[in-house]
Amino acid sequence: MPDFFPDLHSRQLRAVLAVAEYRSFVAAAAALKVSQPALTRTIKQVEAKLGVLLFTRSTREVAITDAGKEFAALAERLLNDLKIGVESVREREREPRGQIILASVISLANLVPPSLIAGFARRFGGVEIHFREGLQGSVRDDVRSGVADFGVCYIDRLPPAFATERLGAERYHVVLPANHPLAAQREIRLRTLNDVALVSLPAESRSRQLIDGAAVAAGIKLHYAATANRAPTLYSLVSNGVGLAVLAESECPRRNDETVVSRPIADPHISAEIGLVWLRERELSPAAVSLLAVIRKGLMEAAARPDAGRRRRRRAKPAPTRR
């Protein structure tokens, strides 16, 4: 760095430019909304720091020196560069950057449509999104530990340390072969599954715990022939006659599936609250707040469409993104 580096402020640079433009201390002071004596002191301070005379004064006029012209041009460039730089910094601050880690229960992974993520990625190219899929307990632990910024999971039995935003309720269905005798029914009573071979998600999953709890309350004994981590594997087991599956609505096969179908469970109806979750005492990053806003808006718009069909969910009033 050079030995000579004058300590000048933007206010002083603006003062030089104003006097250079108006060639009058009175007019320049009025434009800057300062007193004329204050402006005179400012110009003298700049000249003292530079060691050169910028303006010559007489009783009739103010003339700018050659050094003054050169410095005025430099001051204008400096102020313009500063303005552009500040605007750039503010713009970068407005545009989220960094990394977001989103944890989701495996059975709810398709709750956030890929189209929403794609739209977010196009809008905020500086943000990288990582997905972590697991069981309810692992999603809860990821959010609590800070491994994940926020999660998508079942929210009806979470500790008070978690802040939640309800997305809706998932009703549970029986998934069975299309040619199964029970497929002719519109709803399947839970007691019908007594001692029927079932395939399911792992015992520690929230879905399995919910179904087992309902069965115990109804005095029903469920028999599990196989377990798997993902719905497509369960579909395959069902279609091959290993057993029937009980899954949340979002994981049920599409209507045009020719091999397996689903029917809602009745007597009792079984459902679970689902939503977004983050740690209450941890402030979300700007990037995570932005993604939450995109997800919230996208899901609300999807739920409001007339063609949302059987997967349409009633939505609660959104909660604040920070708590």
C-alpha positions in Angstrom: 0.0 0.0 0.0 1.4 3.5 -0.8 2.6 5.7 2.0 0.3 8.5 0.9 -3.4 7.4 1.3 -5.6 10.3 2.3 -8.4 9.6 4.7 -11.4 11.0 2.8 -15.1 10.3 3.3 -17.8 10.1 0.7 -19.3 13.3 2.2 -16.1 15.2 1.4 -16.0 13.8 -2.1 -19.6 14.9 -2.6 -18.7 18.4 -1.4 -15.9 18.7 -3.9 -18.3 17.6 -6.8 -21.0 20.1 -5.7 -18.6 23.1 -5.6 -17.1 22.0 -9.0 -20.6 21.8 -10.5 -22.1 25.0 -9.1 -18.9 27.1 -8.8 -20.5 28.7 -5.8 -20.2 27.8 -2.2 -23.7 29.2 -1.4 -25.4 27.2 -4.2 -23.4 24.0 -3.4 -24.3 24.3 0.3 -28.0 24.6 -0.6 -27.8 21.5 -2.8 -26.1 19.5 -0.1 -28.4 20.9 2.6 -25.5 22.1 4.8 -24.4 25.6 5.9 -22.0 27.5 3.7 -19.4 27.8 6.5 -19.5 24.0 7.0 -19.0 23.4 3.3 -16.1 25.8 3.3 -14.4 23.9 6.2 -15.0 20.6 4.4 -13.3 21.8 1.2 -10.3 23.2 3.2 -10.0 19.8 5.0 -9.9 18.0 1.7 -7.3 20.5 0.3 -5.2 20.1 3.4 -5.2 16.3 3.2 -4.3 16.3 -0.5 -1.8 19.1 -0.2 -3.2 20.9 -3.3 -5.5 23.8 -4.0 -8.8 22.6 -5.6 -10.6 26.0 -5.9 -9.6 29.6 -6.1 -12.0 32.1 -4.4 -12.7 35.7 -5.0 -15.5 38.0 -4.0 -17.1 37.5 -7.4 -16.6 33.8 -8.3 -15.2 30.4 -7.5 -12.8 28.9 -10.0 -11.6 25.3 -10.1 -7.9 24.6 -10.6 -6.4 22.0 -12.8 -5.8 19.8 -9.8 -9.4 20.4 -8.8 -10.6 19.2 -12.2 -8.5 16.1 -12.0 -9.6 15.3 -8.4 -13.3 16.0 -9.2 -13.2 13.4 -12.0 -11.5 11.0 -9.6 -14.1 11.7 -6.9 -16.9 11.1 -9.3 -15.5 7.7 -10.4 -14.9 6.7 -6.7 -18.5 7.6 -5.7 -20.0 5.8 -8.7 -17.9 2.7 -8.0 -18.9 2.8 -4.4 -22.6 3.0 -5.3 -22.3 0.1 -7.7 -20.4 -1.9 -5.2 -22.9 -1.3 -2.4 -25.8 -2.2 -4.7 -24.0 -5.4 -5.7 -23.4 -6.4 -2.0 -27.0 -5.7 -1.2 -28.2 -7.7 -4.1 -26.0 -10.7 -3.1 -27.5 -10.4 0.4 -31.0 -10.4 -1.0 -30.2 -13.5 -3.1 -29.7 -16.5 -0.8 -26.5 -18.5 -1.2 -25.0 -21.5 0.4 -26.3 -25.0 1.2 -29.6 -26.3 2.4 -30.0 -29.8 3.9 -33.6 -31.0 3.8 -34.4 -34.2 5.7 -37.6 -36.1 4.9 -39.3 -39.2 6.1 -39.0 -41.7 3.2 -42.7 -42.2 2.8 -43.2 -38.4 2.6 -40.3 -37.7 0.2 -42.6 -37.0 -2.7 -44.6 -34.5 -0.7 -42.3 -31.7 -2.0 -42.7 -32.0 -5.8 -39.5 -31.9 -7.8 -40.9 -29.1 -9.9 -40.8 -26.8 -6.8 -37.1 -27.7 -6.2 -36.4 -27.1 -9.9 -38.0 -23.7 -9.8 -36.1 -22.8 -6.7 -32.8 -23.9 -8.3 -33.5 -21.8 -11.3 -34.3 -18.7 -9.2 -31.5 -19.1 -6.7 -28.6 -20.6 -8.6 -26.2 -19.9 -5.7 -27.9 -22.4 -3.3 -27.1 -26.1 -3.3 -29.8 -28.4 -1.9 -29.0 -31.7 -0.2 -31.7 -34.3 0.5 -31.6 -36.8 3.4 -34.3 -39.5 3.5 -34.9 -41.7 6.5 -37.3 -42.8 9.1 -39.2 -40.5 11.4 -36.5 -40.8 14.2 -33.6 -40.0 11.9 -35.3 -36.9 10.5 -36.1 -35.7 14.0 -32.4 -36.3 15.0 -31.1 -34.6 11.9 -33.1 -31.4 12.6 -32.3 -31.4 16.3 -28.6 -31.8 15.8 -28.4 -29.2 13.0 -27.4 -31.7 10.3 -30.6 -30.6 8.5 -32.0 -27.1 8.2 -35.5 -28.4 8.4 -37.5 -31.5 7.7 -40.7 -33.0 6.3 -42.2 -35.5 8.8 -45.0 -36.5 11.0 -45.6 -33.7 13.5 -48.3 -35.0 15.9 -45.8 -36.4 18.5 -42.8 -34.1 18.4 -41.2 -32.5 21.5 -41.8 -28.8 22.3 -38.2 -28.0 21.1 -39.5 -28.3 17.5 -41.3 -25.6 15.6 -43.8 -27.0 13.1 -46.0 -25.9 10.3 -48.9 -28.1 9.4 -49.3 -29.2 5.8 -52.2 -31.5 6.3 -53.2 -35.0 7.4 -52.4 -38.3 5.7 -55.1 -41.0 5.8 -53.8 -44.6 5.7 -54.8 -47.1 3.0 -54.5 -50.8 2.5 -52.5 -51.6 -0.7 -53.5 -54.9 -2.2 -53.4 -56.7 -5.6 -55.9 -55.4 -8.1 -57.6 -58.9 -8.3 -57.8 -59.4 -4.5 -61.4 -59.9 -3.1 -61.1 -56.9 -0.8 -60.3 -54.7 -3.8 -64.1 -54.6 -4.6 -64.7 -52.7 -1.3 -64.6 -48.9 -1.2 -63.1 -49.0 2.3 -61.5 -51.7 4.4 -62.2 -52.1 8.0 -59.1 -52.5 10.2 -60.5 -55.7 11.8 -60.4 -57.3 8.3 -56.6 -57.4 8.6 -56.7 -59.6 11.6 -54.1 -62.4 11.0 -53.8 -61.4 7.4 -50.2 -61.5 6.0 -48.8 -57.9 5.8 -45.7 -56.3 4.4 -44.7 -53.0 6.0 -42.1 -50.3 6.6 -39.7 -51.1 9.5 -41.1 -51.4 13.0 -39.4 -48.1 14.1 -41.1 -46.1 11.3 -43.9 -43.7 12.4 -46.4 -45.4 10.0 -45.8 -48.8 11.5 -46.1 -47.5 15.0 -49.3 -45.8 14.1 -50.9 -48.9 12.6 -49.7 -51.2 15.4 -51.1 -48.7 18.0 -54.5 -48.7 16.3 -54.5 -52.5 16.1 -53.7 -52.9 19.8 -56.5 -50.4 20.7 -58.9 -52.4 18.6 -57.8 -55.7 19.9 -56.5 -56.9 16.5 -53.5 -59.0 15.9 -51.4 -58.1 12.9 -49.1 -60.5 11.2 -46.1 -59.2 9.2 -44.5 -61.4 6.6 -41.8 -58.9 5.4 -40.5 -55.4 5.8 -38.9 -52.9 3.4 -37.8 -49.3 3.5 -39.4 -48.0 0.3 -42.9 -48.1 -1.1 -41.9 -49.5 -4.6 -40.4 -52.6 -2.9 -43.6 -53.0 -0.9 -45.7 -52.7 -4.1 -43.6 -55.6 -5.6 -44.1 -57.7 -2.5 -47.9 -57.0 -2.6 -48.2 -57.8 -6.3 -46.3 -61.0 -5.8 -48.7 -62.2 -3.1 -46.4 -61.9 -0.1 -48.9 -59.8 1.8 -51.0 -56.6 1.9 -49.4 -53.2 2.9 -50.7 -50.3 4.9 -49.3 -47.0 3.7 -50.0 -43.3 3.9 -52.0 -41.8 1.1 -49.1 -40.1 -0.5 -47.3 -43.4 -0.9 -50.3 -45.3 -2.4 -50.1 -46.4 -6.1 -51.5 -44.3 -8.8 -55.0 -44.9 -10.1 -53.8 -46.2 -13.4 -51.7 -48.9 -11.8 -52.9 -52.2 -13.2 -51.3 -54.5 -10.6 -52.0 -53.0 -7.2 -54.7 -50.7 -5.8 -55.4 -49.0 -2.5 -58.5 -48.6 -0.3 -58.8 -46.4 2.8 -58.9 -47.9 6.2 -62.2 -47.5 8.1 -63.5 -48.3 11.5 -61.3 -46.6 12.8 -60.0 -44.1 10.3 -56.3 -43.8 10.7 -54.4 -40.6 9.9 -51.4 -38.6 10.9 -50.5 -35.0 10.9 -47.7 -34.1 8.5 -45.7 -30.9 8.1 -42.5 -28.9 8.1 -40.3 -28.9 11.2 -37.3 -27.0 12.4 -35.6 -26.4 15.7 -37.4 -23.6 17.6 -34.2 -22.0 19.1 -32.2 -22.1 15.9 -32.5 -19.3 13.4 -32.9 -20.5 9.9 -30.5 -19.3 7.2 -31.8 -16.9 4.5 -31.5 -19.7 2.0 -33.6 -22.1 4.2 -36.2 -19.4 4.8 -36.4 -18.8 1.0 -36.9 -22.6 0.3 -39.5 -22.8 3.0 -41.4 -20.0 1.4 -41.2 -21.6 -2.0 -42.4 -25.0 -0.7 -45.2 -23.3 1.3 -46.5 -21.3 -1.7 -46.2 -24.3 -4.1 -48.1 -26.7 -1.9 -50.8 -24.1 -1.1 -51.3 -23.5 -4.8 -51.4 -27.2 -5.5 -54.0 -27.8 -2.8 -56.2 -25.0 -4.2 -56.3 -26.4 -7.7 -59.7 -28.0 -8.7 -57.9 -31.0 -10.2 -55.9 -31.8 -7.1 -58.0 -35.0 -6.8 -57.8 -37.4 -3.9 -54.3 -36.3 -2.9 -55.5 -32.7 -2.2 -54.8 -31.8 1.4 -56.6 -29.2 3.6 -54.0 -26.7 4.7 -53.7 -24.9 8.0 -52.7 -21.2 8.3 -48.9 -21.0 7.7 -46.7 -20.5 10.7 -43.9 -17.9 10.9 -40.7 -19.1 9.2 -38.6 -18.1 12.2 -39.3 -18.6 15.9 
